[in-house]
């Protein structure tokens, strides 16, 4: 099985009967985690800039699993603990489980909630026999123009809607309040998303706008003004001219 070793899982679980884990996370993140899962979502700064992006999965009847970057998992767990206050909710890494991926549908996984073409992923116990799929996953998603993780999306530097959250199903405008919701909603209704993250060939990347380069793939992630994104560099799913 192809495992994403650069991803890990954080388990949120009720420590007392009646503790609402989904309700706790619902008031923090950009997407509706009380609806159909998995969903791609983010924890933002109060200004609406992305701190962590991740995928939320169900875990049993009352718990949730957060599928996130392994490198930022401890920082994310610490941030969630700050918001937990006195609530009886367990927040811990679930290192016995892993995130698995394949680039095609049909073997029982869940479609990636951002874009079906990204393939399927699922959660399963880890094994010493697991084969790493991180390089193939990175090449596949960048080929489709999808950015993720702090190296590409930033850590409190890029607004969530500039990360293509609308096009990639990373935000709900009907779920109610969450951290950074006010600015995010205002940008959406006023159509004020002036910049976007876009994956471009390395030789067409703007060094002044480049967030990260992948020389081995010949690609880079730029943070550009919408007016500076040529139509031939925008992926099919990216709507550069949303209706007003």
C-alpha positions as CSV (number, residue, x, y, z in Angstrom):
1,X,0.0,0.0,0.0
2,X,1.2,3.5,-0.9
3,X,1.6,5.5,2.3
4,X,2.2,9.3,2.6
5,X,4.9,9.3,5.3
6,X,4.9,13.2,5.2
7,X,1.4,13.1,6.6
8,X,0.3,12.1,10.1
9,X,-3.0,12.0,12.1
10,X,-4.2,13.8,15.1
11,X,-7.1,12.2,17.0
12,X,-9.8,14.4,18.7
13,X,-11.9,12.3,21.1
14,X,-14.4,13.0,23.8
15,X,-13.1,12.3,27.3
16,X,-16.6,12.5,28.9
17,X,-20.0,11.4,27.6
18,X,-21.8,14.2,25.7
19,X,-18.6,16.1,24.8
20,X,-19.1,17.5,21.3
21,X,-15.9,17.1,19.4
22,X,-17.3,18.1,16.1
23,X,-18.9,21.2,17.6
24,X,-15.5,22.2,19.1
25,X,-13.7,22.0,15.8
26,X,-16.7,23.5,13.9
27,X,-16.2,26.8,15.7
28,X,-12.5,26.9,14.7
29,X,-12.1,25.8,11.0
30,X,-13.3,27.0,7.6
31,X,-15.4,24.0,6.5
32,X,-18.4,22.2,7.9
33,X,-17.1,19.3,9.9
34,X,-20.6,18.3,11.0
35,X,-21.5,17.3,7.5
36,X,-20.2,14.7,5.1
37,X,-16.6,13.8,5.7
38,X,-13.8,13.9,4.7
39,X,-13.4,17.7,4.0
40,X,-10.4,19.9,3.3
41,X,-10.3,22.8,5.8
42,X,-8.0,25.2,7.6
43,X,-7.3,26.9,10.8
44,X,-6.8,30.6,10.2
45,X,-5.4,33.6,12.0
46,X,-8.0,36.2,13.1
47,X,-7.1,38.1,9.9
48,X,-8.1,35.2,7.7
49,X,-4.6,34.0,6.9
50,X,-3.9,30.3,6.8
51,X,-1.9,28.7,9.6
52,X,-2.6,25.0,9.0
53,X,-4.5,23.2,6.3
54,X,-5.7,19.6,6.7
55,X,-8.3,17.0,5.9
56,X,-10.8,16.0,8.6
57,X,-12.1,12.3,8.7
58,X,-14.6,10.6,11.0
59,X,-13.3,8.5,13.8
60,X,-15.9,6.2,15.3
61,X,-19.2,7.7,16.4
62,X,-18.0,10.8,18.2
63,X,-14.3,11.4,17.3
64,X,-12.5,13.0,14.4
65,X,-9.1,12.4,12.8
66,X,-7.1,15.3,11.3
67,X,-4.9,14.3,8.3
68,X,-2.1,16.9,8.4
69,X,1.5,17.6,7.6
70,X,3.7,15.5,9.9
71,X,6.2,18.4,10.2
72,X,3.5,20.8,11.6
73,X,1.4,18.2,13.5
74,X,2.8,19.1,17.0
75,X,2.3,22.8,16.4
76,X,-1.3,22.2,15.2
77,X,-2.1,20.0,18.2
78,X,-0.6,22.7,20.5
79,X,-2.8,25.4,18.9
80,X,-5.9,23.2,19.3
81,X,-5.1,22.7,22.9
82,X,-5.1,26.4,23.4
83,X,-8.6,26.6,22.1
84,X,-9.8,23.6,24.1
85,X,-9.7,25.5,27.4
86,X,-11.5,23.3,30.0
87,X,-13.4,21.1,27.5
88,X,-12.9,17.4,28.0
89,X,-11.5,16.6,24.6
90,X,-8.5,14.4,24.0
91,X,-6.0,15.8,21.4
92,X,-3.1,13.4,20.5
93,X,-1.2,12.0,17.6
94,X,-2.5,8.7,16.3
95,X,0.9,7.3,15.2
96,X,-0.5,3.7,14.7
97,X,-2.5,5.0,11.8
98,X,-1.3,6.3,8.5
99,X,-2.6,8.2,5.4
100,X,-2.6,6.2,2.2
101,X,-3.1,7.4,-1.4
102,X,-3.5,6.2,-4.9
103,X,-3.8,8.3,-8.0
104,X,-7.0,6.6,-9.4
105,X,-10.4,5.8,-8.0
106,X,-12.0,2.4,-7.5
107,X,-10.2,0.5,-4.7
108,X,-12.4,1.6,-1.7
109,X,-10.7,4.9,-0.7
110,X,-12.4,8.3,-0.5
111,X,-12.1,10.8,-3.3
112,X,-9.9,13.7,-2.3
113,X,-12.4,16.4,-1.2
114,X,-10.5,19.1,-3.1
115,X,-10.5,17.6,-6.6
116,X,-11.5,14.1,-7.7
117,X,-8.6,14.0,-10.1
118,X,-6.2,14.1,-7.1
119,X,-7.1,10.4,-6.5
120,X,-8.3,8.6,-3.4
121,X,-6.9,8.4,0.1
122,X,-7.8,6.4,3.1
123,X,-6.7,5.8,6.7
124,X,-5.3,2.4,7.8
125,X,-2.9,0.9,10.4
126,X,0.8,1.4,9.5
127,X,3.1,-1.4,8.6
128,X,6.9,-1.8,8.1
129,X,6.0,-3.0,4.6
130,X,4.3,0.3,3.6
131,X,5.8,1.9,0.5
132,X,6.3,5.6,0.4
133,X,4.2,7.6,-2.0
134,X,5.2,11.1,-1.1
135,X,7.2,11.9,-4.2
136,X,4.5,10.6,-6.5
137,X,1.8,12.4,-4.6
138,X,3.7,15.8,-4.8
139,X,4.3,15.4,-8.5
140,X,0.6,14.4,-9.1
141,X,-1.0,17.3,-7.2
142,X,1.4,19.9,-8.5
143,X,0.7,18.8,-12.0
144,X,-3.0,19.5,-11.3
145,X,-2.1,22.9,-9.8
146,X,-3.0,22.2,-6.2
147,X,-0.9,23.7,-3.4
148,X,-0.9,22.5,0.2
149,X,1.2,22.7,3.4
150,X,3.0,25.5,5.1
151,X,5.9,25.7,2.5
152,X,3.4,26.5,-0.2
153,X,0.4,28.1,1.6
154,X,2.5,29.9,4.2
155,X,2.1,30.2,8.0
156,X,0.1,33.3,8.7
157,X,1.2,35.0,5.4
158,X,-1.4,34.1,2.8
159,X,-5.2,34.7,3.0
160,X,-7.2,31.5,2.8
161,X,-9.2,32.5,-0.3
162,X,-5.9,33.3,-2.0
163,X,-5.1,29.6,-1.5
164,X,-8.0,28.7,-3.9
165,X,-10.2,27.6,-1.1
166,X,-13.4,28.3,-2.9
167,X,-12.4,26.4,-6.1
168,X,-11.1,23.5,-4.1
169,X,-14.0,23.1,-1.6
170,X,-12.0,24.4,1.4
171,X,-14.6,26.8,2.8
172,X,-18.3,26.9,3.7
173,X,-20.0,30.3,3.8
174,X,-23.1,28.9,5.6
175,X,-21.6,27.0,8.5
176,X,-21.4,29.9,10.9
177,X,-18.5,31.6,12.8
178,X,-14.9,30.4,13.0
179,X,-11.6,32.0,13.5
180,X,-10.9,34.4,10.6
181,X,-14.5,34.1,9.3
182,X,-15.3,37.8,9.1
183,X,-12.5,38.8,6.7
184,X,-12.9,35.6,4.7
185,X,-16.7,36.2,4.2
186,X,-16.2,39.8,3.4
187,X,-13.6,39.0,0.7
188,X,-15.9,36.5,-0.9
189,X,-19.0,38.6,-1.0
190,X,-17.1,41.6,-2.3
191,X,-15.1,39.6,-4.8
192,X,-11.9,41.1,-3.4
193,X,-9.6,38.1,-4.0
194,X,-6.9,39.9,-5.9
195,X,-4.1,37.3,-5.6
196,X,-3.9,33.6,-6.0
197,X,-1.5,30.8,-5.5
198,X,-0.7,29.2,-8.8
199,X,1.7,26.3,-9.9
200,X,3.8,27.4,-12.8
201,X,6.7,26.0,-14.8
202,X,10.0,26.9,-13.1
203,X,11.2,28.9,-16.1
204,X,8.0,31.1,-16.0
205,X,8.1,31.6,-12.2
206,X,8.4,35.2,-10.9
207,X,11.2,35.2,-8.3
208,X,9.5,38.1,-6.5
209,X,6.3,36.1,-6.2
210,X,7.7,32.6,-5.7
211,X,6.9,30.8,-2.5
212,X,8.7,27.5,-3.2
213,X,10.5,25.9,-6.2
214,X,10.8,22.2,-7.0
215,X,13.8,21.9,-9.3
216,X,13.4,18.2,-9.8
217,X,9.8,18.7,-11.1
218,X,10.6,21.9,-13.0
219,X,7.7,23.6,-11.1
220,X,7.2,26.4,-8.7
221,X,4.4,27.8,-6.6
222,X,3.9,31.6,-7.1
223,X,1.7,34.0,-5.2
224,X,0.5,36.3,-8.0
225,X,-2.0,39.0,-8.7
226,X,-4.9,37.5,-10.6
227,X,-4.3,39.9,-13.4
228,X,-0.8,38.5,-13.7
229,X,-1.9,34.9,-14.2
230,X,-2.1,34.0,-17.9
231,X,-5.0,31.8,-18.9
232,X,-2.6,29.1,-20.1
233,X,-1.0,28.8,-16.6
234,X,-4.3,28.5,-14.7
235,X,-5.6,25.0,-14.1
236,X,-9.0,24.0,-15.5
237,X,-10.6,24.2,-12.1
238,X,-9.4,27.7,-11.3
239,X,-12.1,30.4,-11.9
240,X,-10.2,33.7,-12.3
241,X,-13.3,35.6,-13.2
242,X,-16.1,34.6,-10.7
243,X,-19.5,36.2,-11.2
244,X,-20.2,39.3,-9.2
